[in-house]
């Protein structure tokens, strides 16, 4: 009984319960409270926009003349001409009625369609779409920005634009704006993901392939497109050539079964790192490094980061691949010596391989003590985690991995990654030692479980 590592067992149970809970229940949704307000309209309390003209009936008042002994009557008081107050509009709400928003949508679709077109904004209930006349055909354009905020990708809500043709099918889907990592967006674009939406009828359920390595982004786009189509009223189908049961429309991005192969390869790396039966030779570690860089880095381009821990609290669904990846990494921190950073992380292996290839000819002693290095890295991790939890989702893009292996030459993070690798030749593992928040979290778990 005394040999049972109580802390490790307890930590394993907590980690298992954590993943099991979110596997069953999904993520905790961050509610946009103002966006979910339900307004009850009555004859006497009809909300209007501030500044909008409203015709109202004047209230009478009790007069002082008794009529025929039957009681008091209401006598109309002369209208003073004072406007009634309208309901206070909530900031960010009712964007459909904002002329600036209408002009922005018209300008956007004119840029997206590189042809002369005619546009006209149409209010559909409390929803706005743009009617587009293009080459003697009519299309309908709408965006999710400012409307759909409860569906989140890696970096929060994704502003998606959809163009519907008069046959009742999706003509095109556009990524308008988001805080997603740029290299993931490039990967989605190169994979032809948006083309899979072309000609999908606006009814029934459709399944399309998610992009491996950008699963969160692509599933979020699919859910956003679904919700955006549902914003159109039933009367909208009158504009189409045939009736469409748009409320039944669903498009879902599904992980291909390739994720099972991915997680098996990653799992074997964890097993190799954790086992103690076979000696880990330099040759074996070199092979492991090459497999990690080529397979996880360039082929999958999918990393496990500190953000993976807190995604369920931010309203983001974990894909099965990332969920297992995260679970293995946590267990590697509990039962091993941070197995992920030591044996699996492809960016760590890039640094290791580059030092080995250089023959260590430029290696120097690190310029800070271990105490300072640990303190700086932990401070980085705490600041970043706090910022993301407080809503600064773009801070989750603090990661050199995707842009380096994605070879995104338009991204500044690629230059940062290359610079880190070059500096690493003089100060080995400088990123891991001083700047990696994921390493700080996993080392923290490992340290706590050993004490």
N, C-alpha and C positions, 0 to 999 in steps of 0.2 A: 504493500500500500504506500510505503514511504517513497518508493521509486517512481510512483506515478507523477508525471509533471502536471500538477494541478492547473497551473496558469495556462499551459499550452492546450490542455484539454478544454478548459473553460473558454479560451479564446477561439478554439476551433468550433465549439458549440455556438458561440455568439456569431461567428462568421457564417456558419452553416444556416443558422436561423435567419440571419440578415438576408442572405440570398434566397432562401426558401420563401420568406415572406414576400419579397418583391417579385419572385417568380410567379407566385400565386396571385398577388393583388395588383401587380403593376406599380408604376411609380406614384409617389405622392404628388398630386397635382398642385401646382402653385396657382391658386385661384386668382383670376382677374376679377376682383369683386365688383368693380364698377361696370365691367362688361357683362356681368351676369345679372344685373338688376332687371327685374321684371316690372314693367310699368302697367298698372291697371288703369284703363281709361274708363271714365264715366261721363255722363252728360255734363257734370259740373266740374270735372277735373281732367281736362284734356291738355296734355303737355304740348307746348309749342316752343319753337326756338326763340331765344332772346332776340328781340329786334324785328321779329316777323309780325306782319300786320294781322290783327285778329279782330273779328267782328264779335262784339259781346252785347248781351242784353243788359240794360241798366236795371239795377235793383230798385224797387219802390221802397217807400218808407211809410210807416204808420202815420196816417194823417190825423187830424184833430176834429174831423167832422164825422159825426155818426149819421149813417144813412138809414133812414126809415126805421131806426131802432133795431136793426138786424146785426149790429156789431160794427167793427172798424174795418175800413177798406184800405187796400194798398193803393196809394196814389203815386203815379209816376213822377219822379223828380226830374227836373230838367237836366239834360246831359251836360256835364261840366267840361267835356272834351278831354278829360284826363285819361291817358292810356292805362289799361290794366297791365299789371305785371305778368310776365310770362314765366314759365318754369325756368329755373337756372339751368343752363346747359352745362354738361360736364365736359371738362377738357379732354380732348381725344375722342369724344363720342360724336355720333352723327356726322361722320366725315363725308357721308354721301351728299350732305347739303352744303358742304363747304365749296364755294366757287373755285378756290385755289386748288383743292383736291381734284375737282373736275378737270380743271385746265391741266393739272399735272398728269392725270391719266390719259387725256387726249394727246398731250405731248409725248408721253411714253410710247403709246402704240404707234404714233407717227415715226418715231425713231426705230422701233422694232421692225416695222414693215417698210422696207426700202423701196417703196413705190408711192406714187400719188394716191392719197386716200381722202375720203370725206368722213368726218366724225361728228357724232351727236351724243351728248350725255343723256342718259335715260334714268330717271328715278323709278326704281321698282320696289315699292314699299319704303323701307328704310335702307335700301341697298342701291348702289350706283353701278351701272355698267355703261360702256361706251358702244354705241352702234357704229359699225365701220362699213363704209361702202368701198369695196376694193375689187376692181376688175369686174364690174357688173354683178358682183355678188355681195351678200350682206353677211357680216360677221359680228360677233358680240365679244367685247373684251372686258375683263374684270381683274382686279388684283386683291390679294388677301391682306396686304399691309394695312394696319390699323383696324382690321376687322377680326381676323383670326389670330388670337394671341395665346391660346391654350395648347397649341401643338408646337412642340419645340424640337429642334434638331440638336446638334452638338453645341451650337452657340446661341440657342434661343429660337424664337419664332423666325420663320423663313418667309419673306415676301415673294409670293409666286403670282405670276400673271397667266391667265388662260385665255385662249382665243377659241370661240365656239363658232362652227359654221352653221349655215341654215339647214343642214341635214340633221342637226341634232347630235353632232359628234365633236370631239375635241380636235381642233385644227392644229394648235400648237400649245406647248407649255413653256413658260419662260421662268428662269431664275432672275428675279428683279434685284433683290438685295437681301443680305443676311450677315450674321457675324460668324458664319462657318469658316473653318480653316480653308484658306485659298487653295491649297494643293488638293484638298478633298473635292472642292468644286471643280477644279480642272479635271480631276480624275472622273468625276461624274459626267462632265461634258464629253471627255474623250471616249467614254464607254458608250456613248450614244443613248444615254438614259432617257433624255427628253424625247427622243424619236419614238420610244415605246408607247407614248401617249397618243400619237397621231392616229386619228380615225377611231378612237375608242367611243362607242355610242354612249350617250348620257343616260344610260339605264343599266341595270343589272350590275353584277359584281365582276371586276376584272382583277387579275393577278399579273403583276409584271415582276421581272427580276430586280432585286436590289443590287446595288453595286458593292461587291466585296471590298472591304476596306473603307467604305463610306456608307455603311448600312444605316447609321442613325440619320444621316442627311437625307438619303433617298427614301427611307420610310416616312420621314417627316414631310417631305415634299408630296408624297403620295397621299398622306392623310390630309394635308392642307388643300390639295386639289379637290379631294372628295368634299371637304367641308365648304370650299368655295362654290362648288357647283350647287350645293344645297342652299346657298344663300338666294338663288333665283327663286322667284315665286312660281306657283303653278301656272299663272297666266302667261309666263314667259314662253311656254311651249306653243302659244298661239303664233309666235313669230317663226316657228320651225316648219319644215315641210311635212313633218309627221309628228304625232304626239309622242312624247318621251316621258316615261315614268321616272323623272329625275331624282325623286326622293329615294329610289332604289339604287341609285348610282353609287358604286364604291370602287375605288382602285386601291389595291394593297401591294406594296413592294415586299416580295418574299425572298428571304435568303435562299440561295441555291444550296444544295446538299454539299457543296464544296467546303462549307464551313466545318463539316465534320472532319474532313481530311486536314484542314488547317489546325483544328484544335488537337487532333491526334499527334501531329508533328510537334506542336508546342508542348503538349503533355509529355512526350518522350524526352524533350529537352529538360523539363523539370525533373523527370524521373532520373535522368542521367546526373543532373546536378545534385539531387538529393541523396542518391544511393552512395554507399561507402564500401560496397563489396569489391568493385573494380577500381583500380588506381586510375586517376585522371592524368594521363600522359600529356606532354606538350603537343604531340601530334594529334591526339584526340581533341584537345581544346581548340587547336587550329581548324580542324574539320568542323567542329561545332560552330566556330566563329563564322566560317564561310557559309554554312547552311543558314545560320541566323540572318546574316546580312543579305544573302540572295533570296531566301524564301520569305522570311518575315518582313525584311526590309523592302527589297525592290519588288518582289512578286505580290505579297499581300499588302504591303505598305500600311500595316495596321499595328498600332502601338497600344500598349497598356499605359495609361497615365494616371496621375493622382485624381483627375476629374472623373475617372471611371468609378471611383468609390462613391462619389456624391451625386452622380447622375440620377439615381432613383429619387433623391430629395428635391431635384430641380424639375421634376415633371418630364424627364426624358427616359424612354424605355431602353433598357439594355438589350442588345441583340444577344442570342445564345452564345455566339463566339466571344464577345467581350465579357459576358457574364462568367463563362468558364475561365477565360483568360484571367479575369480579376480574381476569381476564387483561387486558382492555382497560385497566383502571385502572393495573395494574402497567406495561404497555407505555407508557401515557401518562406515567408517572413516569420511565421510562427514556429515552424518545426526545423527550418534550416537557417543558414546565415544569409538571408536575403537572396534566395535562389534566383529570383528573376534578374536582379541587377548583375549577379555574378556569372550566370550561365545562359540567359535567354535574351536579354535586351540587345537588339541589333546595333543600336548606336554605341553601346558599350563595346561591342565586338568590333565596330569600325575603328574605335580608338585603339583597341588592343592590336588589331591587325596592322594599323598604320605605324605604330611604334615598333612592332616586330619587323616590318618590311624596312623601316629606316635603320635597323640595326642598333637602335637606342643611342645613336651617335650624338644626338643633340639634347639628350635627357639631362635635366638639372634638378636639384633639390627644390621641392615646392617652397614657395616664398612665404607661406603662412603656416602657423602651427596647426595641428589637428583640431585643437580647441576652437581656434578662430574659424577654421574651415567649416566645422560642424555647426557653429553658431550662425554663420552667414547663410548656410544652406537651409537650416531650420527656419530662420527668419523669412527667407524667400518663400518657403512652403506655407508658413502661417499666413503671410500677407496675401499670397495668391488664393489660398483656400477661403480665407475670410472674404476677399473681394468677390469671388465667384458666388459664394453663398449669399452675399448681400445684393446680388443681381448684376454684377459686372461680368457677364458671360463671356465677353471677348477676352478676358484674362485667361480663360481656359485654352486659348491658342498659344500660350507660352510653351512652346514645344518645337524643337528643331527637327524632330524625327520626320514628320510627314513631308515637309518641303524638301528636305535633303534627299530622301529616297524617292520622292515624287519627281525630282529633278525639275522643279518648278522655277524656271529661270526668271520669271517675272516677280518672284517673291524675295523680299529682303531676308527672310529666314533661311533661304538657301545659302546666301552669303555668310550669314551668322554660323550656319552649320559647317560650312567649309573652313571658315576662320577658326572655329573651335577645334576642328580636326588638325589643322596646321599648328595651332598653339599647343595642342596635345602632344606633338612631337617633342616639345621641350618640357612641358609639365603634364605627364601622362594622366589621363582620366580627369582632366580639369573640370569638364562639365559635370561628370558624375560626383566629383568631390565637393564642388562649391555651388553649383547652380541647378542641380536636378531636384525638383520638389518630389517627384515620384520616389527617388532613392531615399529622400529624407523621411517620407511616410513609412516606407517598408523597413528601413533601418530602425525607425522608431518602434515599430511593431516587434521587430526581432529583439531589440534591446529590452523592451518591457517584458517580453515572454521569457527572457533568460534570467532576469533578476529574481 
